[in-house]
Amino acid sequence: FPFKRYVYIFHVGNKLRGATEHINSTIIQTDRFAFSPDKKYRKIIGTTAHEFIHTWNVKSYRPAGISPYDYDKENYSDIFWLAEGTTSYYDNLINTRAGIYTLEQSLENLAEDIFKYQSKPGRKIMSLAESSFDTWLDNNPNREHNTAVNIYLKGSLVSWLLDKEIRRLTNNNKSLDDLQLLLYQKYASSPNGYTSYDVLQLLKQITGYDFKQFWYDYVNSTKEINFDKLLDFYGLKFEKINKKEQQDEKNISLGLNIKEENNQLKISLVETDSPAWLAGLAYGDVLVAINTFAVSKENFDSILQSLRVGDSYIVHYFHQGKLMQTQITPQKAKHIKRKIVAQKTANNKQKQRFLKWTGQQLDSLKN
């Protein structure tokens, strides 16, 4: 560890969020009620680990666009995802290796990330490299969802895929850990940051193989990740959530997200080509009633579940202060949450890969 003393500073208050890494410390802002239940607390642990990993990835070695730092202007790079997305990948992984997360919790986190990613139309439109470069340009959630990708989310999933490819090509003898080690050794004491070319050279040094096609497919373009194949490498698979677990899952969709603001139910996101999009609803509109019933944060999900796919319903809402009316036709949710479980027929090679990846035995996973 590069420091004798490392300090965490937590600012705990009402609806606080965010975190920033520093050279030998981290400042984390969080809501006072974010420490329970367990699922919320895991997010705090994940953030804590994420900022700690930045001691190496970002503070010790970082992309050329942010090395050296320039606080007077925006810093551009097409590999910001390696700084933030790879760190996001490791914040789940090191908590698993350390036994802080159970295997079930770790795989639940991965399953949720996959669901979030596959629910975003923007993954088919903008590449990870383009979204990295555009990080400074726009923070609109509709843009990120509909026409771009989140460099933390997709970056973590591509890092997972890259880790798997390194393991596959080296018969499980090398991993993404080795790339991080080489980056640290080569760039920690250098005033210059690394580029995509530098990373590709290091990957070839580690594996003996050229990663240009991988880079083109998953970084510079929008090729879909084959998650079934990725899971199978480690003796894992998707499984449908059983009926008991599905009780709280929506199977009907309007294609919008909502948030409560000043006692009003505002639309915070409208998905491209969704029922809400086709009905003319927009970001910032205030929902008043659906199917003649007043809507609130408390009853929105219940009202949603009372609707039927294919039927049309009247929606009353305010758009820029003007009361409006439209018709909306719900559709079946495009993406249903799944869980990740162990394959009952997993072989010894898959089990060894899983052990080297997580530090845990696959047979200890409770399906």
C-alpha angles and dihedrals in degrees: 000000000000097000135055091210129032121181131204117200115193120194106198119189146114113327094335118159141167139068138220129198121220132186097277102357145046133218115208125185116199143161114265091236096050095096095078150084101036096254091057091045090054088060090055090050090048092052091047091053092044093057091044091055088054086071084082108016104057103359095054101026128010144158119289092250092069100032113117097022117243112193094181097071145014116290115223129201136150091217103055084120089071089057098046107015095048089047089052089052091053097045088068094038100051091048087054094047090048092051092241090119118044116231089253092054093046093051091044088057091051092047091052091049091051091049092049092048096048090048092062117089089198091076088076094049111043128040125229091248092053092048090049091053092045094050092111097044105070139006097185109137092212090056093049092049100041108029108014142035132244109249091211094052102037090033090059092048094048088047088054090050091047090051090052093049092052090050092047094050094046098042090251093303096112133036145171086286088071092053090052090050093052092047089052094047094047104037109024092088096032124099089214127079127224127260134209088263091055092051092049090051091051092048089054089049091053099043107019088234135108114246097190093110092048089050092049094047102044105020107031098031138028105256111157118250113239098226094177090059092044092052093045090059087068098038094261135124143180119262130188116254108252122245094261092053091043095062092095095041120100116231094180126065141197092182097240141104124217138203133187113240126168090347090304128114104233128188107242097179139013118196119225114263092001125136089262091049092050090047090058097248116150144192110286096023114137116230115221107168142354120201089354093303121117110242129220136166089261098053102029096097092046092051090046092053091050091062124089127228112254097017120112124233135187116247123195117199145150119249113190090336096312120114109238138180130208142158123248129193113201120221134201112273109266095213126040121195116252133187129230117236138170119269110245088217097048110147129221093263091055091046091052091050090051092049093051091045100048104015087235134102116256090217089062091064111109109217 
